[in-house]
C-alpha cells in the first residue's frame, strides 16, 4: 500500500530560502500572489544569514526575514525537493520530503534560488579530521563550535577568507596564517577596484583588522595536511618555497560553485557553469525563473537584487523591476571581476598525488582516473559521484582537474526514502500551504 501524498497549490513555488529566495517570495507575496517557499534547512536565511547560536539577526538579514514573515508567503523548512517536473496543467510539480510527510507542491511558476556550495580541491591529507571548509567553519562557529585557543590556518581563495578569519579570532582562536591562492597582483587590482563600492572596501578593512597580527599572504596555497588520525600540521607553498605550520584546524576551500541540480533536471540552459537568464530572471524553460548564486556567484547584495527582480516580474510589477536593472548590472560587473581574481590557479591541479582521494564517499584516489574518460565512464569504472554526496564534492574537483562537464541529473535530486518517490493516487484534496 502506497503512502498518501499531501498536495499544496500556489501561484509561485520558490526553492531556496536564502537571500534570493526570501526577496523573491516577499516581493511576489506582497503583490497578492500565493507563494510557497521550500528549503531543506531547519530555518530561513541560507548559509550566509545563519545566525550565531543565541544571537539575533541584524541588519539586512533581520529586515528581509521579518518582511518575509509579514508577506503572507508560506515557508516550509526542513523540506527536501527530490523531484521536479511539468504537470498536466502546464505548470510545475515538486515532490518534497519533509520529515515524515510527503508533499507535492503544484504551481504555475517555479523560481529556483538554490544557492551554492563550497568547492574543494584535493590535496594530500585533505580528508583528515580537523580539515574543514572555510564556509563550513563559519557555519560550525555559528552553531557553537568551540575554537578558543585552537591554532587555525586558513588556506583557499575568495573574499570569504577575511570574515571567517576575523570571526575565528573573535571567538578566541589563534589565527596562525591566512593563505590566498590568487596572486598578489590580482588581489591588489581587485582591492583597488573596490573604490566603486565603498561599503565593501570598509568591510574588507574591518575584517582584516579583526585578525591583525596574523599573516595574510597572496599567492600561497595548501600543499599537504599531516597528522596521524587527526590534523597536526599543514604545509603551505607559493610554488617556490614551503612553510610548515602546526595547527589544530585547517579551513580550506576554493570559492563557491552553484547548485544546478534542479535547474539541469528542469532542462534550463546552462553556460559556463551558470543558469542562463534574461533581464527578468527567466530561464530558457517557460515558467521557470532563477535568482541568486545559480546565475553566477556574486554575493548577498546581488542575490537580493536578483530575487527582488524575479519576484516583482513574477507578480507582474515590471516597471518596478526595471528600476533595479542598472544596479544589478553594476553588481554583476563586480561579480565578474571577483570570479577572474579568485579563479583557482593551474598549479593546484598538480598538488594531489596518485594516492590522494578525490571522491571521499567512495574512497577513489587520483590514480583511478583517466583524463581521456567522460564523466559517465568515471562513474561507471570507479563509482565516483555515487556516494552520499552524489558528486556534490568530487564533481567540481573532477571538473577542475580534468575539464569534465557535469554528469546527467536524475531524480531523486536529494537522498530520499523510497516512499517519497511513490506517485500515489491516494492524495488529499489540494489546499493552500
Secondary structure, DSSP 8 states (H G I E B T S, - for coil): ----BEEEEEEEEEE--SHHHHHHHHHHHHTT--EEEE-SSSSSSTTTT---TT----HHHHHHHHHHHHHT-EEE-SEEEEEEEE-TTSSEEEEEEETTEEEEEEEEEEEE---EEE-----BTTTSTTEEEHHHHHHHHHTT---TT-EEEEEEESTHHHHHHHHHHHTT-EEEEEEE-S-HHHHHHHHHGGGG-HHHHHHHHHHHHTTTTSEEEET-EEEEEE-SSS--EEEEE-SS-EEEEE-SEEEEEE-EEE--HHHHHTT--EETTEE---TTSB-SSTTEEE-SGGG----HHHHHHHHHHHHHHHTT-HHHHHTTHHHHHHHHHHHHHHHHHH---GGGGGSS-TTSEEETTTTEEGGG--TTS-HHHHHHHH-TT-STTTTTTHHHHHHHHH--------S-SS---GGGG---S-B---EE-
